[in-house]
Amino acid sequence: MLEIIRKRRSIRSYFEKEIEEDKITEILKAAMFSPTARALRPWEFIIVKDSANKKRLSQATPYASFAKNAPIIIIIAYDTDKGNRFKEDCSIAAGHVYLEAVNQDLGTCYIQISDGAEGSKGDPEAYVKEILDIPDHIRVHCLMPLGYPSKHHEPHKDTEFQESKIHYEKY
Ligand SMILES: Cc1cc2nc3c(=O)[nH]c(=O)nc-3n(C[C@H](O)[C@H](O)[C@H](O)COP(=O)(O)O)c2cc1C
């Protein structure tokens, strides 16, 4: 498992190669096998392949521009009628998507759309919701473009393990 974790990097450039449907299913299984508060499973996953919509989504913030080049974008959203730990639940699901993507020789990147930044489309979440016809009670957590990585990224190294970050008994 640690080898997959080491290899997991945020991938922002992709080959045009289509992704096999069974790989997408495996990744969505990984997401839906994640823990959720009170086992409420508030997440919803929207798969976008349409080029025009991918292009529009990639304009949500200045840090999403590369998403248009991915064969698909997975949008992780959540149902606000299901509990109140949505961000935690969706973040863990996103972690599973990251790791199963590596396991399938694919790459992804977490794109946040909760904060506007200079160059963002006003409220990025509202912008994404409008593109995808998302109803009021469903909110968007993040975008995760997915594809075969077209560049090599070095795996994480042991030098990133910092003893100084670990506190025993008390801070
Ligand atoms: C909460 C969160 C928000 C992020 N938002 C973005 C984003 O909007 N655009 C982007 O390109 N990367 C985004 N990233 C990816 C980080 O930039 C990346 O994880 C970090 O640089 C470490 O690199 P690594 O994932 O390759 O280890 C985000 C990651 C997290 C966890």
Ligand as a Chemical Component Dictionary entry (heavy atoms), coordinates in Angstrom:
data_LIG
# 
_chem_comp.id                   LIG 
_chem_comp.type                 NON-POLYMER 
_chem_comp.pdbx_formal_charge   0 
_chem_comp.three_letter_code    LIG 
# 
loop_
_chem_comp_atom.comp_id 
_chem_comp_atom.atom_id 
_chem_comp_atom.alt_atom_id 
_chem_comp_atom.type_symbol 
_chem_comp_atom.charge 
_chem_comp_atom.model_Cartn_x 
_chem_comp_atom.model_Cartn_y 
_chem_comp_atom.model_Cartn_z 
_chem_comp_atom.pdbx_ordinal 
LIG C1  C1  C 0 -7.772 20.638 -0.401 1  
LIG C2  C2  C 0 -6.913 20.627 -1.643 2  
LIG C3  C3  C 0 -7.157 21.572 -2.638 3  
LIG C4  C4  C 0 -6.400 21.547 -3.820 4  
LIG N1  N1  N 0 -6.743 22.409 -4.823 5  
LIG C5  C5  C 0 -6.065 22.333 -5.987 6  
LIG C6  C6  C 0 -6.490 23.129 -7.107 7  
LIG O1  O1  O 0 -7.465 23.887 -7.036 8  
LIG N2  N2  N 0 -5.775 23.024 -8.260 9  
LIG C7  C7  C 0 -4.682 22.197 -8.369 10 
LIG O2  O2  O 0 -4.084 22.150 -9.443 11 
LIG N3  N3  N 0 -4.271 21.411 -7.327 12 
LIG C8  C8  C 0 -4.944 21.454 -6.160 13 
LIG N4  N4  N 0 -4.592 20.619 -5.132 14 
LIG C9  C9  C 0 -3.435 19.703 -5.270 15 
LIG C10 C10 C 0 -2.220 20.197 -4.465 16 
LIG O3  O3  O 0 -1.660 21.321 -5.120 17 
LIG C11 C11 C 0 -1.196 19.055 -4.336 18 
LIG O4  O4  O 0 -1.783 18.003 -3.608 19 
LIG C12 C12 C 0 0.082  19.500 -3.630 20 
LIG O5  O5  O 0 0.791  20.422 -4.427 21 
LIG C13 C13 C 0 1.017  18.319 -3.296 22 
LIG O6  O6  O 0 1.392  17.634 -4.472 23 
LIG P1  P1  P 0 1.067  16.067 -4.657 24 
LIG O7  O7  O 0 -0.434 15.907 -4.597 25 
LIG O8  O8  O 0 1.611  15.730 -6.021 26 
LIG O9  O9  O 0 1.727  15.309 -3.561 27 
LIG C14 C14 C 0 -5.341 20.601 -3.968 28 
LIG C15 C15 C 0 -5.111 19.671 -2.957 29 
LIG C16 C16 C 0 -5.897 19.662 -1.828 30 
LIG C17 C17 C 0 -5.653 18.595 -0.787 31 
# 
loop_
_chem_comp_bond.comp_id 
_chem_comp_bond.atom_id_1 
_chem_comp_bond.atom_id_2 
_chem_comp_bond.value_order 
_chem_comp_bond.pdbx_ordinal 
LIG C1  C2  SING 1  
LIG C2  C3  SING 2  
LIG C2  C16 DOUB 3  
LIG C3  C4  DOUB 4  
LIG C4  N1  SING 5  
LIG C4  C14 SING 6  
LIG N1  C5  DOUB 7  
LIG C5  C6  SING 8  
LIG C5  C8  SING 9  
LIG C6  O1  DOUB 10 
LIG C6  N2  SING 11 
LIG N2  C7  SING 12 
LIG C7  O2  DOUB 13 
LIG C7  N3  SING 14 
LIG N3  C8  DOUB 15 
LIG C8  N4  SING 16 
LIG N4  C9  SING 17 
LIG N4  C14 SING 18 
LIG C9  C10 SING 19 
LIG C10 O3  SING 20 
LIG C10 C11 SING 21 
LIG C11 O4  SING 22 
LIG C11 C12 SING 23 
LIG C12 O5  SING 24 
LIG C12 C13 SING 25 
LIG C13 O6  SING 26 
LIG O6  P1  SING 27 
LIG P1  O7  DOUB 28 
LIG P1  O8  SING 29 
LIG P1  O9  SING 30 
LIG C14 C15 DOUB 31 
LIG C15 C16 SING 32 
LIG C16 C17 SING 33 
# 
